[in-house]
Amino acid sequence: MEPLSHRGLPRLSWIDTLYSNFNYGADEYDAEGNEEPKALPEGSETMPYIDESPTMSPQLSARGQDSGDGVSPTPTDGLGTGGERDAGKGLEMRKLVLSGFLASEEIYINQLEALLLPMKPLKATATTSQPVLTLQQIETIFYKIQDIYEIHKEFYDSLCPKVQQWDSNVTMGHLFQKLASQLGVYKAFVDNYKIALETAEKCSQSNYQFQKISEELKVKGPKDSKESHTSVTMEALLYKPIDRVTRSTLVLHDLLKHTPADHPDYPLLQDALRISQNFLSSINEDIDPRRTAVTTPKGETRQLVKDGFLVELSEGSRKLRHVFLFTDVLLCAKLKKTAVGKHQQYDCKWYVPLADLVFPSPEESEHCPQVHVIPDHELEDMKMKISAIKSEVQKEKANKGQSRAIERLKKKMFENEFWLLLNSPAIPFRIHNRNGKSYLFLLSSDYERSEWREAIQRLQKKDLQAFVLSSVELQVLTGSCFKLRTVHNIPVTSNKDDDESPGLYGFLHVIVHSAKGFKQSANLYCTLEVDSFGYFVSKAKTRVFRDTTEPQWNEEFEIELEGSQSLRILCYEKCYDKTKLNKDNNEIVDKIMGKGQIQLDPQAVQTKNWHMDVIEMNGIKVEFSMKFTSRDMSLKRTPSKKQTGVFGVKISVVTKRERSKVPYIVRQCVEEVEKRGIEEVGIYRISGVATDIQALKAVFDANNKDILVMLSDMDINAIAGTLKLYFRELPEPLLTDRLYPAFMEGIALSDPAAKENCMMHLLRSLPDPNLITFLFLLEHLKRVAEKEPINKMSLHNLATVFGPTLLRPSEGESKAHLTLASDIWSHDVMAQVRAGYWRGSPACLGNLLLLVGWDKLGGGSSSLL
């Protein structure tokens, strides 16, 4: 059987259209990257092919010719004219696009039906004495076809009546959004595609009966077609699902062009397009092998498998590189600086033939350069700066400011985001050339590192030979990188178009329920990653479930989102072998058993109800639930209706009832953290399990006698989370609504002495329970910060965690600002919200720690009392 690109499948211009659309906004790509469509040899097509232009179908073109109604076969031309943008024309154009898509959808469903037709009889014979194929072979060849068929049949049945009864009130964006949300099935199909083809080929060669079946599958013609059936090969039909994803993406482009921005379908179609484009980006090497190939001077084909931006530690400094993985070589390059108007080119920094590439073990990697980790507070400060600039940009746009001022702000934001992208990664990805040279990349995500490692290892399973590229060969290979690259822009938010989704800001609540599909017992746990500021970061980790094939974690986490669009789940097998542990704290030696990613669909998660989902990864299924809470809702203080508890009850009421100066819950949580958690990395920053926190909340509210026993057995991050929750749920912040404006004025003072006097005066103005509890907390945070070399929690980190909880305005004062800031939060909120009513919250706590804690708390709190 011939390779995919030479199998008589139609190689048409939709690929070029797809990539010119998909890479919209890429610098000079249209001039450099699109290949000319190649004419097919006569008679090479194995089946009649539907015109893949987004607004065409056999019915539409026939109607245009027969009726003489003047419907253009390419109605996307001339979209810029004012006449075509009126409501009537836009409505008609949307109907034309949908009618064409519906016609091709009918043909696609018929193709899937034809593919499924032999599956049942093949399964029936599999259990007989003379099977045509084994059940395993059938499962491999027809993997996910039934699921794909059911998805599209449901989509067609829902869309068809809407198009037939077309008017201005018809909405269908939710149907496309649902279709896009089910692309995970396609990912599973694509991952299995090559194996399915190889299995079908082997079975055809070894079984004449199956060969006859696979060579002539009958595809039913459309309802209005004169042809009742067409003969198609199984191989050609197996390619159709890959083909279909690109068609759907193109149609979404066209629908958006003809959908007014204020139409209810517009945001849904936008979201569906974003999900589809992200999906296409992840499988582009499987969609069009031709586009990712380069021919060497010797006439050999070298294919691009993967590329992306990585941070390399070179000669002691961090450098942003564009790394290209070809079928036999890994090439590290940087983009050359070129004069305006000149074509951009890459400069090769180094390359390693895959036959010579090895991954050093943790003990061997000690000889590699050590990773210098940037302090967290520096990264947090930079995020605040970026958010402040974003706020200024939005204000300029709202006030219709000068474009020059906006561009200047955007340039500054890009510089800061670039610094963050360069300095935030800390997970080492080490590769070694057998000839002696080693290289070190730094990544922010273990998911990403695993993807690179797995892609290289898959290629290394082939019979690869070592080689040395001549200067001409290296020049040709490096020159091809600009045309072949699939990642065009540095992953920073300032590179996003204005109409792109800003992502979600707030809290994502995730319950990791269970996992199935492990072949043998192991010690298993999961981690959760979300994207933020253009890169992914690990946010939560389940406990280790020991010696099992079906772990039942049922753990809930609260994850802060900062413009996030994706959630990743990684499943690990815990390594307890101390000989494999690396001295480098950032080295992860646990084995990844599976990994998966889902898009955070705003429509799906922004509900009060839990949304249950399953991620499939390497035969493993992880079940989880999630829901989203905007930041302003999560911090809304709701007084407790029952005054017998401690959560949501005024601190003065609790201390009076307990006859204590500091609430019992605060004393006990602080004591437990200092006893066994003060050296815990990320204490107060890493989320505790939400179910554990709620359990502690319940026993403190009930004043249960088993509190101390429960505390001693509980995970320390859950105890830290309980303390934070207590302060967050106070009906009034610890530093009081009344004094908030005065604190803000004090922070604004420029003279250090005046600022200190003001802060001291304000602290003395607090009610006794508030002041004593605040000082008690400060003394604790001082002791935590003293352990920064071990726990990585600096003064700035602690201020960022506790500041917004301890000092914030009243509901009345903040209402207008909350409306202005909407759901945006975290470090983006530091600009959107803190620039208004939150300005200085973390800084204020930091100032108080500096002004009060360091010089006065050492000798006790008497100076304030």
N, C-alpha and C positions, 0 to 999 in steps of 0.2 A: 504494500500500500504506500502511495506517495505521501510525502510530508504535507501538512495541512495547507501550506501556501501554494501547493501545486496540484491540488486534488480536483481541479475542475470547478471549484466553488467560485462564484462570481466575485471578482475583486473590483468593486465599484467605488464610485466617488464618495459614498456616504462616509467612509473612513476619514477622508480629507475634510469633509464638511464637519464631521464630529469634532475633530481635533482643532479646527479653526474656531469652532464655537466654544469648545471646552477650555481652550487656552486664551479666551478673550482677555485682552489687556496685557498679554505677554509681549515683552519688548521685541519688536521686529520679527515675531515668529512667522506671521503670515508670509513674509517675504522670503523666509529662509526654510521653514520647516515643512510646508505642505508638499507632498509628492504629487506629480501629475498622474491622473488616473490612466492606467494602462489598458489598452484595448485587448480584449480576449481573443484567442484564436477561434476561428469560426467553428461552431459546433461544439465548443468546449463546455457550454453550460449543461448541467445535468437536469435542469428543471426550469420551467418558466419563472422569471424573477419579477417581483413587484418593484415598480419604480420606487426607490427609497428616498426621493425628495420629500421633505416633511409634510407637504400639503397635497401630495398626489396619491391617487389610487386608480385602478383600472376603471372604476365607475365614474370618477370625476373627469378623467380625460375623455372618456366616451361621451359623457354628457356635454362637455364643452364643445366637442366636434359636431355632435348630432343636432343639438338644440340651437346652436348658434347664439347662445346667450352671452357670449363674450367672457365666460369665466376663464381667467388666465391659468395656464397649467403651472405657473410659478408665481403665485400671488404675493410672495414676499418682496418682489421688486417694487421699488418706489414707495417704501413704507414711510419715507420722511415727508411726503406731501400732506398738507393739512386736510385735504378732502377725505383721505383714507382713514383719518383718525376720528372722524365723527362717529357717534354712537351706532348708527345704522350699519355703516361699513364695518366697524369693528365687530359687531355682532355677527354679521354675515361671514366675515373672515374666520371667526372662531368656529362657526358651524362647518365651514369648508375644511378647516384643519381637522376637526373632530370626525367629520364624515370620512375623510381619507384614512385617518388612523383606525376608525372603526372597521372599515373594509379590510385593512391589512390585519387587524386583530382577528377577524373572522378566519382569514387564511391561516394565520399563525395557530389558532386553536385547532383547525383541521389538520395541520401538520403534526401537532402534538398528539392528536387522536390517532393519526396513522402510525406514529412511533409507538404508541401504547398498545395498538391492536394485537401485535404478535406476543406481547408480554404474557397475557393470561394463558394461551395454549402452551407457551414455552414452560411456564411454571407448572402447568398440569402434567407435562411429560417429565419434569425434573424428578418426580418421585416414583417414576416407573422404572422398569428394568432396562429401558432403552432411552435414556434422556438425551435430548438435543443439546441442552446446556445444563450445568449445575445451578442450583439456587444462588450460589455465591456469584457466579458469572452473570446471571440475570440481574441480580441486585446491583452489580457494578455497572453494567451497560445502561440500565434504565434508571440509574440513581437520580432521585428527585424529580423525574419527569412527571409523575402523577401529581405531586405537589404543585409544580409549576402550572400544569393544566388546570387544576382546580382554582388556583389564584386568578388566572386569566379568564376562565369561564365565568367566575363570579363578577370580575371587573366588566366583562363584555355585557353580561346580563343586566348589570346596573347602569351602564353608560348608554346602551342602545335606546331604551325608551326616552331618555333625556334628549338625545339628539333627534329622535323622530318627532318629539313634541317640543321643538326648539322655540324658545322666546327669550326675552330679555331677563326673565326672572330665574332661568335655569342655572343651577350651580352644580359643578362637578369637580371642583378642586379637591374635595375630600376623598374622591375616588382615586385620583392620581396620587394623593398623599399616602393613602393606604397601600396602593400598589408599590410605591417607592419604599414604604416601611417594611415590605416583605422581601426586599432584595437579598436578605440573608440566605434565602433558599437558593437564589442564583449563585451566591458566593460558594455555597456547598457544591452546587453543580459544576462551577468553573474549576474548583479545586480537584474535582474528580474527573474532569473532562478528558484529559490526556490518558488517564488510566482506562476510562471507558472506551476510547478509541482503540487503544492497544489491545484491550480484551476482545473487542468486537473483531479486530483484524485477526488475532490468533484463532478465535473460534471459527471464523470464516475459512481460514486455511486448513483447519483440522476437521471441519464438519461441513460436508457439501450441502446438507439440508438447510443449515443456518445461512450458508452463503447465498442460496437461492432466495431465502426470506429477506435477507438484508439488502439484496441488490434491487428488489422491485417492491417497494412499499407503495401502497395506493393512497394518494392524498385526495380527499374529496374537494371538488371545486367550489367556488363561492356560489351562493344562491342564484345570482343573476348570470352566472357563467354558462356558456354553451358546453364547456368540457365538464363531464361528470367526475372524472378522476384523472390524476396525473401520476406517473411512476417516478419515484424518487428513491435514492439510496439511503440506507440508514445513516451512513456517515454524514451525508449532506443534512439530514434532519437533525442530527445531534449538534450540528453547528448553529441551528436556528435560535436556541435560547440566548447564545452569546450575541448573535446578530440583533435580537429583539431589544436588549437593554439599550443599545445605542439608538435604536429607532425611537424608543420611548423618550429618551433624553432630548432628541431633536424636536420632537413634538412639543415637549414642555417649553423649549425655547420659543417656538412659534406661538404657542398659546399665550405666553407672557407678553409677546410683542403686541398682541391684539386684545389684551385684557387691561382695562383701566386700573390704575393703581388703587383707586378707592373701591374697586369691586371686591365682594367677599371672597372670591376665588383667588385673588392675586397673592395674598400671603401664603395660602395653601400650596399654590403652584410653585411659588418661590422656594418653599421648604422642600417640596418634592424634587425640584430641580437640584437643589443643593445636595440632598441625599443621593440622588442618581449620579451626580458628578463625582462626589466622594467615592461612590462605589466604583465608577468607571476608572477613577484614578488608581484604585487599589488593584484592579485586574487588567490594566491596559496592556500589559505584555502578553496576556492571553487573548485579547480581543483582536489585535492586529500584529502578528509576528513580522509581517513585511516591513512595517513602519519602524520597528526597533532593531533592524538589522543593518550591518555595514559590511561591505565586501572589502577584504584585504587585497593588497597588491598581488598576492598569490592566487586570487580568485576564490578564497575561502570565505564562508559566511560567519560573521561574528555577531551575535545578537545581544542587544541590551536587555537585561533582565530586571534591573532595579537601579534607581538613582535617587539621590536626596542630599540635603545639606547636613553635614556633620561637623562638630567642633574637633579639631585635631590639636593635641598638645605637641607643639614642635619647638624644639630648642628652648623649652621652658616657658613659652607663651602660647596662648590660645589663638588658633587661626580657624576661620570659617572656610570649610572646603566643600566642594561639590564632588561627591563620590559616585562613580559609575561602576556597576557590576555587570560585566559582560559574561558570556557563556564560558570563557576560559581565562579571564583576567579581571582583577580589581584595579581600577584606575582612580587616583586622587588628583583633583584638578582645582584650580582657582580661575575665576573669571578675570581676564585681562582688562586693564583700564584702556579704553579706546576713545579716540576723539569723536566729537559729535558728528553723526552721519556715517561713521564707519561701522562695519559689521562687527558684532562682538565675537570674541573667540576665547577658548579656554587654554590655559597654560598647564601642562602636566607637571605635577610636583613629584609623583612617583607612581609606579605600578608594580603589582605582584601577580605573576601567573598563578592561577588557582592550584596548579599542580605543586607549587612551592609554598602555598599559604597554609599555615597551621595556627591554631588557637592555643596560646600558652596556658598551661594549667595555673591555678591560683598560686601554688608554691613557686613555679617558674617565673611568674609575673612580678616577683619581688625585685627582679633585676631591671624591670622597666621603670621609667620615671614615675615618681609618686604624684598623686593628684593634689594640687593645691585647691582647697575648697574655699570659695568666697563666703565670708560670714553672712548668715541669714539676714541680719539687720541691714546690710548694704543692699541686698537684693530687694528687701521690703521697701527701703527708702527709694530705690529706683522705680519700683512699681507705683509708689505714691506720686513721683514726678511725672511718670507717663500718664497716670490718671488725671493729674492736674492739667496737663497739656491737652488731653482729650476734651476736658471740660471747656477749656478756652476755645478749642476748635469749634465745638458745638455752639458756644455762645456767639462766636464770630459768624457762623453760618445762620444762626437764628436772627441775628441783627443785620444780616446781609452785608457783612464786613468785606473789606478789600481782599481780593483773591491773593494778592502778594503777601498779606499778613497771614492768611490761612496757610499758604504754601510754606512760609517761614516756620510756622508752628508745626506743620506736618514733617518738615525736615528735621526739626529738633526732636520730635517724637520718634521718628525713625532711628535717629542716632541713639536715643536712650533704649529703644526696644532692641536694637542691634547689640548694644552692650549687654542687655539682660540675656539675650539669646546666646551670646558668647560665654557669659560667665556663670549662668545658672546650672548647666549640665555638670554632673559629678559622678555618674556611673561609668566606670572604665570599660571600654571595649578594645581589647588588645589583640593585635594580629602580628604574626611573625613570619618573615621570609626565611625559608630553610637555609638560605645563603648568608644569614646572619643579621639582617636589619630588622628591627622591630618598630612598630607604629602604635600610637595610642590615641584613640578617639574618646571623647567624653559625651555621654548621652544623658538625657533627663529621664528616660523611660526604659525599664527593663523589657517592656513589650517591644520597643523599637530595636533594642539590641538583639533580642531573640529573633526578630524578623530578618535582620541582616545575617546573623549566624546561620539560621536555617536555610536561607536562600543560597548562601555559599556552600553549605554542606550538601544540599541537594545536587548542585552542579558538580561537586567533587566526587559524587558516586559514579560519574561517567569516566570513561577511560581518557584521562587528560594527560597531556605531555608537557614537560617543562620547555620553555623557549625563551629567547631573548629577542625583543623587538628591535629592528633596525631603526635608524633615525627617520627614514621615510615611512615605515609602518607606524611608528609612534605618532608622527605628524598626521597621517591619515586618520588614525584612531581618535586622536585628540580633536582633530578638526570635525569629526562626525558628532562629537558630544553635543555641540550646540543645537544641531538639527534633531538629534535623537532624544534629548532630555525630555522627561515627562514632568519633572518638577521645575517650574520656571521662576518662581518668586521665593525670596527668603521668607520663611514662615513667621512674619510679624503682622500684627493687626493693622498697622498703617498701610500695608499693601492691599488691604481689602477694599473692594468697591463700596461706595456709600450705600448701595441698595442690598448689600450682603447682610445676612443675619448677624446681629451683634452677639448672639449667644445668650445664655441664661446667667443671671446674677441672683444669687440667693442661696438656698440650701436644698440639696437633693438628699432625700431620705431613702436609703437602700437597705433592704433586708436580703441577705444572702441565705437562701433556704438550704439547698442541698445540691449534691452532684451525683451523677450516675455514669456508668460506662467504663470504669477503671477495671483493668483485666486482673490485677492482683492487689492485695492489701498494701496500704502505704500510709505514711503520716502526712496528711494533706491540709492545706490551707489556701485561702484566696487573698489576693490584693486587688484594690480598686484604684484605677487611674482616671483622671479627667484632664482635659486640655485647659490651659490658662496662659494668656499672653503668648500664644503661638507655639507652645510646647506642652507636653504631657508631664504630669507630676503624680506620684503615688500619694493617695489620700487616706487609705484605710486598709486594715488587714484583719482577717478573721483569726480566731484561735486555731491551733493545730488539732485536727481530729485524728487520733492515733489508730493505726493498724486497722484500716477499714477500706472497703471498696465503694461504700455509699455513705459519705460523710453527711451529717445532718447538723449544719452550723446554726441556722435560724438566728443569725445575729443581725442587728439593725445598726446602721451607721448614719450619721448626719455629716454630709460632705459639703463644704462651702464651694460654690461655683463662682468663677470669675470670668464671665464671658464664655462659658464652656458650651461645646456643641457635641461632645462625644464622651461616652463612658466605656472604659476598658476593664475587663475582668481577666486576671491571670490566675491560674491554678498551679500550685507548687507542691512538690514532694519535699518535706523538710529534711535537711541534711544534719545529722547529729555526729558525723565523723569529724572530730576536732583537727585531724591532720589535713583536712581539706580547707579549713578556714583560713582566710587571708588576713594579713595584718591591716590591710586597707579596709576601713570601715564601710566603704561604698561598694566593695566587691560582693556580689550576690552569688552564692555557690549552690543554693537550692535548685533543684531540677524543675524546669517548667514542664508541666504535664499537658497544658493546653492554654490557649488564650483566645479571646474574642472581643469584638468591639461593636457597640450599637450607637446610632445617632440619637441624641437627646431631642426628641420631637417635642417642641413646645406645646403643641395641641394635646399630646398624649399625657405629658407629665404635669402640666399646669392644671391639675384637678385636685379636689379634696380626697378623692379615692385612690387607693393603691392600684398601680398598674403592674400586673404580673407578666413576666417574660422569661424566655429561655435562650441562653447562648450556647450554640453547639461549637465544640472545639476538639478537633482530632478524635472524634468518636465519643467525647465526653460532653454531657449536657449539664450545665449549671443553671439551676432555677433561682430566680430572684424577683423581688418586687421593688417598685420605686414610686415616689411621689415628690413633687417640688413645692417648696414654700419660699415666697419672696422674702427678702431680708426684713422689710418693714413689718410684715406679718409675724415673722419669727421673733422680733424684738418687741412686739406690742405687749405691753404689760397689763395683764388681766388679774385684778385682785382675787384672791381665793374667797369662795363663798362660805367655806367653813373655816372659822377662825381658830380651830383646834390644831391645825397642821402648822408647818413652818414655811412651806413653799407658797409664794404669793401673799404672804402675811407681812404686815409692816414689821420692820426690825425692832421697833420700840415695843410692840406688843409681844413679840417672841422673847426678848430679853427680860421683860417685866414678868412674863409667865414663868420663865426658867430661873428668875432671880440671878441672872448672870450678866456680865458686861459684854460678852461676845456670844452670839448664838452657838448652841451646842454643835450644830451641824458644821459650822465653820471650824470650830476647834478640833473636832474629830477628823474631818477631812484633811486639814492641814497637818495634824499629828501623823496620820497614816502616810501622807505623801512624804513627809520628812523622814519617817522611819524607813521606808523601803522604795521611795520613788524619786528622791531628790536627784539621783544620778541617772534616771531614766531618760534616754535620748528623746527629745521632743515633748517632755512633760508639759501639759497644758495646751500644747499645739496639736498633738495627735489625738484624733477622735477616739473616745471610748465606745464600747458597744452600747447602743441606745437602750436595748432591753435591760442591760445591767444597770444603767443609770436610772431608768424608770423603776427598777426594783428597789434601788437604794432610796430613791425619792419616796416611794411608798412606805418603807420601814421608818424613815425619819419623820414622815407626816404622822404615822401611827404611833410614834415613840415606842417602837417595838424593843423588847428587852434583849433581842438577839442582834442588835445593831453592831456591837463590837465584834462578834463572831463573824458576821457577814462582811464587815469591812476587812477583816484580816484575810478572808478568803477571796475577796474580789480583786479583779484586775485593776492595777493602779491607775490606768488611764480612765477607767470608769469612775473611780473616786474623784479624780481631778475634774472630770466632766460634770459630776454631781455638784461640786463646789461652784463651777462656772454657771451651771443651770440655776442654782440657788440665787446668785446675784442677778442673773438675767431676769428671773421671775419675780423679783421684788416689785411691789406695786409702784415704788418710786426708787430711782437709782440711788446708790449709796451716798453719792455726793449731792443729792437732792435737786429737785426741779427749781426750787427757789434760788439756789446759789449758782445755777448753771450760767446765767448771763455774766455774773461777776467773775466766775472762773475764766470765761472766754475773754473778758476784758483784761484780766491779769496776765493771761498767756500772751496777749498782744503787746504787752509792755516790752520795750527794747532794753531798758536798763536792768541788768541782772539783779542789782540790790533791790530796786523797786519791785521787781517781779517776785523775789523771795519774800519780801515783807508782805506783799499782797496775798501770796499763797498761804503763808503762815496765818495771817489774819482770817482768811476764809476758812481754813481748816478749823481754827478755834471757834468759828461761828456754827459749825456743824452740831447737831444734837449729840449728846454724849454717846448713845449706842452706835451711831453712825461713825463718829470720830474714833472711838476705841476699836471698833471692828476694822475700820480702814487702816489704822496704825498696826493692828495685829496682822492684817493681810500684807502690809508693806514689809514688815519684819520678815515674814515668810518669803515673800518674793525676793527680798534681798539675799536670803540664804540660798534660794534657788539659783539666782543670777551668779552667785559666787562659784557655783559648780559649772559654769558655762563651758569650760574646756571639755567636760564630760557629757553634760546633758544637751549642749548646743543651744541652750535657751538664754539668749542675751537679754539685757535690759530692754532693748528695743522690741525683741520678740514678745516678752511678757507684757510690755505696754500695749502692743498691737492686739494681744489676746484679751486683756482685761479692760483697756481703755473704753471701748464703746459700751461695755456693760456697766461700768461704774459711773460714767459721766455722759449723760445725753439729755437733750431738752425734753420738756413735757410734751404730751401728745398735742396740746393746743398750739404750742410754739412751732412744732415740727411739721404740722399737717401740710402747710404749703410746700415745704421743702420735699416732703415725701411724694407729693403729687408731681413736683418737678423732676425728682430723681427716678420716679417710677420704681421698677424692680431692680435697678442697677445697684450693685453692691461691691463689697470687698475692696480691692485696690482701685477698681474703677470708681467705686463709690467714694473712695478717698478724694476723688476729684468731684464727682457728681453730687455727693451728699456732704462729705466732710468739709468741702470747700464752702458749704453753706452752714448747716446746723451741726455738722460733725467736726468742723475744723478744729484740729488740735486735741481731739480726744486721746489718741495714743501719745501724742507729744506731751499732753498735760500730765498724764500718768508718769511719763518719763521724767518730766520736770519735777514732779512731786517726789519721785524716787530719788532724783539727784539732789533736790533742794532739802528734802526732809530726811530721806533714808540714809544716805551715805555718811553724813557727818553727825546727824543727831540720833538716829536710831541705834547707833553703836553704843550709845550710853543710855539707851532706854527712851521712853516716850515722854518723859517728864517735861521736856521743854515745850511741849504743846498742851499739856494738861494743867 
